[in-house]
Amino acid sequence: MSAPLIYEMRGPNDLDPTKTYPALFIMHGMSSNEKDMLSLVSGFEEQCFIFSIRGPLAQPPGFAFFTIEGYGKPHRHAFDRAVEQVIGFVDWTKDEYPVDKAQIYLMGFSQGAILSMTVGLKTENPVKGIVALSGYVPAFVKTEFRDKSMKGLSLFISHGEMDQALPFEWGEASRDYFQQLRADVTFKNYPSPHTVSMENYQDFNKWLSDSLAGSKK
């Protein structure tokens, strides 16, 4: 069966046929592609599978996962379709690769962060951790999952205080929302615009490394 979405994969050079491995699913921002964020997780490929997903919609010079109806408001149909496609892709990899189904991580920037947090809420199969860089949870998603418990989920949420694309307050709102759902949230803010600063990079790498190390205990 062919993959439901285009992707780049990185993984251990010497796979142990008796083992399964954690999997990290990466989603890029608008007008980018599946190669863009791989450098941010370089070095993790010996610990886990890394699947970097290309958005299905053309958005020159790259791609997007969904279209926007208004400020902070994705087109519902396109957004729901993207969520379904990502969930389907994650499920597909579990059949095609020796993935540990209990060690699924999602990571994204901007559109990818929005999708990562939403997929974590909507998938029927539990997600271990989410790295959400400069994103938000759409209002219609919050309404739908207002009373859902996310106990057992860990998140690293970060946002730039000078973000010119998605206001810093939206990052704080994401933190508050997941804390209300009883998730374990690490929140970091930086004096930066809509980008991943070096300090942000170092912080989420440490968080992800610590989480992966904890899963081996």
C-alpha angles and dihedrals in degrees: 000000000000121000115269091223135028112257148163118231132203125179148146116313093219110042117197105224090211094057140071122212137215115258129217118199115200127199123190132216129258117302092012133101145224094278096055102083101034092096089060091065100035109145097033093087092089091056101042147000113271117205114186109193128209116222111247096228125079111240108165129263084023140346143291136208096218143356128250126240095185144334106320091352120107120201099267097221094048092044095049089048091053092050091051091048094051092047089049091050093051090050090048093055091054088063096042102042136036092258122166101234091204093056105059118148129187125200133177148156122224105322087016091053091049090052094043093056093044095047088050088057099042106040116100090215114074119251118218099207145354130205107199114184116190100336142116142215111251115242094241090055092052091051092050095049100032094126101034118120115226095183108152094034119111123201137189106202120181135175139177116244089219097044106154095188104044116021119246090237089066089062091051089049091054090052092050093046095054093042088056088053088055096249121148103251130190109191124192130180128193136192090247142106128243096316143084108266123205091253090051090050092051093047098051091043090056091046092050093044092050092048093050091047090051091052090062094058 
